[in-house]
Amino acid sequence: MTDASPVLGLLLDVDGPIASPISRSIAIPSIARDLVELANGGIPIAFNTGRSDAFIRAEVLPQLLAAGLDADARVWAICEKGSVVVRITPAGFGEIDVDASLAVPAAYGDAIRELVRTSYDDVVFFDETKRAMVSVEQRLDVSAEQFSARRDAFDFDAAAQLTAHGLGYEWGDTIVTDASGAVPFRIDPTIISTDIESVKLGKDLGASKFLALLEADGAALPLSWRTLGDSRTDYAMADWLHEQGHDVVHVDVRPADGVPETPYPVRHHSTLIHDDAGALYLGAWVGMLRGDVDDDGTVE
């Protein structure tokens, strides 16, 4: 490692660009190899994800260790959209830091667990590994079509439980305040899940925490940033970095959702999506690290 500013810093969503949304695992071997080459070459990396630390421990950590992660690599998992932080080292996980102030009330989580058990366990499971969020996820034996056909009904019932517990929330265009007039929570549907979470959580929070972690670690900040995601909410990483004056490019591996106008460049592949596109861009960033290419803008 060197004290010089690295050429890149990476903030990476996990589901979609790194882990297959079908298998929910790292299915392309080059992804872990390239991540480790980047990290070992001085590129700071954060998995900025809605996933739990347990998911990263089970599905991401073993592949990084098998690929030979170095002791001085700067890699973190920023989980549950900024509420859980842990460093990844060759010894495994460091100490897990949980911001309990961002947690959904336990009684509400209990109600959603029971709702799933009685009405929705044929399409989703309750994610017992979440520490701050409440999440249900599409079962692996259920098709995307079956899940999407039931998701709105689940979200409606989840909203009703928020109301029953006196909790204010936002859900799409719906805004419901609590007794104090506050809106502390949101319902956030994704292509494979629904998350109920604090409105303070988000990929922008994860980005801000990552820069604070690097500064606390005494690391020189990167010259440029790449953010990688598969949904519109992932743009918040690049939004925050740009607002703070950093050079950033966002890569969208599922542009079918629509690519918004942004004050920074947005890249996507013309045909590849999800982890196929993620693998391609990781390979391009390895080329930038090695000095084989100057930029990833020619990736098509």
C-alpha positions as CSV (number, residue, x, y, z in Angstrom):
1,M,0.0,0.0,0.0
2,T,1.0,3.6,-0.5
3,D,0.0,6.9,1.1
4,A,-0.7,8.4,-2.3
5,S,-4.3,8.9,-3.3
6,P,-5.6,5.8,-5.1
7,V,-6.9,6.3,-8.6
8,L,-10.3,5.0,-7.6
9,G,-12.6,4.4,-4.7
10,L,-15.6,2.0,-5.1
11,L,-19.0,2.0,-3.5
12,L,-20.8,-1.1,-4.6
13,D,-24.4,-2.3,-4.2
14,V,-24.4,-6.0,-3.8
15,D,-27.7,-7.5,-5.1
16,G,-27.6,-7.2,-8.9
17,P,-24.1,-5.9,-9.7
18,I,-22.1,-8.3,-7.5
19,A,-24.5,-11.1,-6.4
20,S,-26.9,-12.6,-8.9
21,P,-30.5,-11.6,-8.1
22,I,-31.5,-15.2,-9.2
23,S,-29.0,-17.3,-7.1
24,R,-28.4,-14.5,-4.4
25,S,-24.7,-15.4,-4.5
26,I,-21.6,-14.4,-6.4
27,A,-22.0,-16.6,-9.4
28,I,-19.3,-15.2,-11.7
29,P,-15.8,-16.2,-10.6
30,S,-14.0,-13.2,-11.9
31,I,-16.0,-10.9,-9.6
32,A,-14.3,-11.9,-6.4
33,R,-10.9,-12.2,-8.1
34,D,-11.2,-8.7,-9.5
35,L,-12.5,-7.2,-6.2
36,V,-9.5,-8.6,-4.4
37,E,-7.0,-7.4,-7.0
38,L,-8.5,-3.9,-6.7
39,A,-8.4,-4.0,-2.9
40,N,-4.9,-5.4,-2.7
41,G,-3.8,-2.8,-5.2
42,G,-4.9,0.0,-2.9
43,I,-8.4,0.7,-4.1
44,P,-10.8,1.3,-1.1
45,I,-14.0,-0.7,-1.5
46,A,-17.3,-0.6,0.4
47,F,-20.2,-2.9,-0.2
48,N,-22.9,-0.3,0.3
49,T,-26.0,-2.6,0.6
50,G,-29.4,-3.1,2.1
51,R,-28.3,-6.7,2.8
52,S,-27.4,-7.8,6.4
53,D,-23.9,-8.4,7.6
54,A,-24.9,-12.1,7.9
55,F,-25.5,-12.2,4.1
56,I,-22.1,-10.6,3.4
57,R,-20.4,-13.0,5.8
58,A,-22.0,-16.0,4.1
59,E,-22.0,-15.1,0.4
60,V,-19.2,-12.5,-0.1
61,L,-16.6,-12.9,2.6
62,P,-15.6,-16.5,1.8
63,Q,-14.9,-15.7,-1.9
64,L,-12.8,-12.6,-1.0
65,L,-10.7,-14.7,1.4
66,A,-10.3,-17.5,-1.1
67,A,-9.1,-15.0,-3.6
68,G,-6.3,-13.8,-1.2
69,L,-7.4,-10.6,0.4
70,D,-4.4,-8.8,1.9
71,A,-4.1,-7.6,5.5
72,D,-3.7,-4.0,4.4
73,A,-6.7,-3.9,2.0
74,R,-9.3,-1.3,2.9
75,V,-12.6,-3.1,2.5
76,W,-15.8,-2.5,4.5
77,A,-19.4,-3.8,4.4
78,I,-21.9,-1.0,5.1
79,C,-25.1,-3.0,5.5
80,E,-28.7,-2.2,5.9
81,K,-28.4,1.1,4.1
82,G,-25.9,2.6,6.5
83,S,-27.1,1.2,9.9
84,V,-24.5,-1.6,10.2
85,V,-20.8,-1.3,9.5
86,V,-18.0,-3.9,9.6
87,R,-14.5,-4.1,8.3
88,I,-13.5,-7.1,6.2
89,T,-10.0,-8.5,6.7
90,P,-8.2,-11.8,6.0
91,A,-9.2,-12.8,9.5
92,G,-12.9,-12.3,8.6
93,F,-15.1,-9.7,10.1
94,G,-14.0,-7.0,12.5
95,E,-16.2,-5.6,15.2
96,I,-19.8,-5.0,14.0
97,D,-21.1,-1.5,14.7
98,V,-24.9,-1.1,14.8
99,D,-26.6,2.2,15.0
100,A,-29.6,1.2,17.2
101,S,-31.1,4.7,16.8
102,L,-32.0,3.8,13.2
103,A,-33.8,0.5,14.1
104,V,-37.4,-0.2,13.5
105,P,-39.3,-1.0,16.8
106,A,-39.0,-4.7,17.7
107,A,-42.8,-5.0,18.2
108,Y,-43.3,-4.0,14.6
109,G,-40.8,-6.6,13.5
110,D,-42.7,-9.2,15.5
111,A,-46.0,-8.2,13.8
112,I,-44.4,-8.5,10.3
113,R,-42.9,-11.9,11.2
114,E,-46.4,-13.1,12.2
115,L,-47.9,-11.5,9.0
116,V,-45.5,-13.5,6.9
117,R,-46.2,-16.7,8.8
118,T,-50.0,-16.5,8.5
119,S,-50.4,-14.9,5.0
120,Y,-47.3,-14.7,2.9
121,D,-44.9,-17.6,3.6
122,D,-45.7,-19.2,0.3
123,V,-44.0,-16.3,-1.6
124,V,-41.6,-14.6,0.9
125,F,-39.5,-15.3,4.0
126,F,-38.9,-13.0,7.0
127,D,-35.2,-12.0,7.1
128,E,-34.1,-12.9,10.6
129,T,-30.6,-11.5,10.1
130,K,-31.5,-7.8,9.9
131,R,-30.5,-5.8,12.9
132,A,-32.1,-2.4,12.1
133,M,-34.5,-2.9,9.1
134,V,-37.4,-5.2,8.8
135,S,-37.3,-7.1,5.5
136,V,-39.1,-9.9,3.7
137,E,-37.6,-11.5,0.6
138,Q,-38.8,-13.5,-2.3
139,R,-38.3,-17.2,-1.8
140,L,-35.8,-18.9,-4.1
141,D,-38.5,-21.4,-5.3
142,V,-40.9,-18.6,-6.2
143,S,-40.8,-16.9,-9.6
144,A,-40.4,-13.1,-10.0
145,E,-43.9,-13.0,-11.5
146,Q,-45.4,-14.8,-8.5
147,F,-43.6,-12.5,-6.1
148,S,-44.5,-9.3,-7.9
149,A,-48.2,-10.4,-8.0
150,R,-48.3,-10.5,-4.2
151,R,-45.9,-7.7,-3.2
152,D,-48.4,-4.9,-3.4
153,A,-50.7,-6.8,-1.1
154,F,-47.9,-7.4,1.4
155,D,-46.8,-3.8,1.3
156,F,-50.4,-2.7,2.0
157,D,-50.6,-5.0,5.0
158,A,-47.1,-3.8,6.2
159,A,-48.4,-0.2,6.0
160,A,-51.5,-1.1,7.9
161,Q,-49.3,-2.6,10.7
162,L,-47.3,0.7,10.8
163,T,-50.5,2.5,11.4
164,A,-51.6,0.0,14.0
165,H,-48.4,0.6,15.9
166,G,-48.7,4.4,15.7
167,L,-45.7,4.8,13.4
168,G,-45.6,7.4,10.7
169,Y,-44.3,6.3,7.3
170,E,-43.9,7.1,3.6
171,W,-44.7,4.6,0.9
172,G,-44.4,5.9,-2.7
173,D,-46.6,9.0,-2.8
174,T,-48.4,8.1,0.5
175,I,-47.3,10.0,3.6
176,V,-48.7,9.1,7.0
177,T,-47.6,11.0,10.1
178,D,-47.4,9.8,13.7
179,A,-49.0,11.5,16.7
180,S,-46.2,14.0,16.8
181,G,-46.5,14.8,13.0
182,A,-43.3,12.9,12.2
183,V,-42.7,10.5,9.3
184,P,-39.8,8.3,10.7
185,F,-40.1,5.2,8.5
186,R,-40.5,4.2,4.9
187,I,-41.7,1.1,2.9
188,D,-39.2,0.4,0.2
189,P,-40.1,-2.3,-2.4
190,T,-37.3,-3.8,-4.5
191,I,-37.3,-6.5,-7.3
192,I,-36.8,-9.3,-4.7
193,S,-37.9,-7.8,-1.4
194,T,-39.7,-5.2,0.7
195,D,-37.7,-3.3,3.3
196,I,-39.3,-1.3,6.1
197,E,-36.7,1.1,7.4
198,S,-35.8,4.4,9.0
199,V,-36.1,7.3,6.5
200,K,-32.6,8.3,7.6
201,L,-31.2,5.2,5.9
202,G,-30.0,5.2,2.4
203,K,-27.1,4.7,0.0
204,D,-26.1,8.4,0.7
205,L,-25.7,7.6,4.4
206,G,-23.5,4.6,3.4
207,A,-21.3,6.8,1.2
208,S,-20.8,9.4,4.0
209,K,-19.9,6.7,6.5
210,F,-17.4,5.2,4.1
211,L,-15.5,8.5,3.7
212,A,-15.5,8.9,7.4
213,L,-14.1,5.4,7.8
214,L,-11.3,6.1,5.4
215,E,-10.4,9.4,7.1
216,A,-10.4,7.7,10.5
217,D,-8.1,5.0,9.0
218,G,-5.7,7.7,7.9
219,A,-6.2,6.8,4.2
220,A,-5.8,9.3,1.4
221,L,-9.1,9.8,-0.4
222,P,-9.3,8.6,-4.0
223,L,-8.9,10.8,-6.9
224,S,-12.1,9.6,-8.5
225,W,-15.1,7.4,-7.5
226,R,-17.2,4.8,-9.1
227,T,-20.5,3.9,-7.7
228,L,-22.3,0.7,-8.9
229,G,-26.0,-0.2,-8.5
230,D,-29.1,-1.7,-10.1
231,S,-31.8,0.7,-8.9
232,R,-32.7,4.3,-8.9
233,T,-32.0,4.5,-5.1
234,D,-28.4,3.6,-5.8
235,Y,-27.8,6.9,-7.5
236,A,-27.9,8.5,-4.0
237,M,-24.2,7.3,-3.6
238,A,-23.1,9.3,-6.6
239,D,-25.4,12.2,-5.7
240,W,-23.8,12.6,-2.3
241,L,-20.2,12.3,-3.6
242,H,-20.9,14.9,-6.3
243,E,-22.5,17.3,-3.8
244,Q,-19.4,17.0,-1.6
245,G,-17.2,18.0,-4.5
246,H,-15.8,14.5,-5.5
247,D,-15.3,13.4,-9.0
248,V,-17.7,10.5,-9.5
249,V,-19.1,8.2,-12.3
250,H,-22.2,6.0,-11.6
251,V,-22.6,2.7,-13.3
252,D,-26.2,1.4,-13.7
253,V,-26.5,-2.3,-14.3
254,R,-30.3,-2.2,-14.7
255,P,-31.0,0.9,-16.8
256,A,-34.4,-0.4,-17.8
257,D,-35.7,1.4,-14.7
258,G,-34.8,4.7,-16.4
259,V,-31.6,6.7,-16.3
260,P,-32.2,10.1,-14.7
261,E,-30.5,13.3,-15.7
262,T,-27.5,13.8,-13.4
263,P,-24.7,16.4,-13.1
264,Y,-22.2,13.5,-13.3
265,P,-21.6,10.8,-15.9
266,V,-23.7,7.6,-15.8
267,R,-22.6,4.5,-17.7
268,H,-24.3,1.3,-18.5
269,H,-23.7,-1.5,-20.9
270,S,-25.8,-1.7,-24.1
271,T,-26.8,-5.3,-23.6
272,L,-25.5,-6.8,-20.3
273,I,-27.3,-6.3,-17.0
274,H,-27.0,-7.3,-13.4
275,D,-23.8,-9.2,-12.4
276,D,-22.8,-9.8,-16.0
277,A,-22.4,-6.0,-16.4
278,G,-20.9,-5.7,-12.9
279,A,-18.2,-8.2,-13.8
280,L,-17.4,-6.4,-17.0
281,Y,-16.9,-3.0,-15.2
282,L,-14.9,-4.6,-12.4
283,G,-12.6,-5.9,-15.1
284,A,-12.3,-2.5,-16.6
285,W,-11.4,-1.0,-13.2
286,V,-8.7,-3.6,-12.8
287,G,-7.4,-2.4,-16.2
288,M,-7.3,1.1,-14.9
289,L,-5.5,0.0,-11.8
290,R,-2.9,-1.8,-13.9
291,G,-2.5,1.1,-16.2
292,D,-3.7,-0.8,-19.2
293,V,-6.5,1.7,-19.9
294,D,-7.0,5.3,-18.8
295,D,-10.8,5.1,-18.3
296,D,-13.8,2.8,-18.3
297,G,-15.8,4.9,-20.7
298,T,-15.2,2.6,-23.6
299,V,-16.8,-0.4,-22.0
300,E,-19.7,-1.6,-24.2
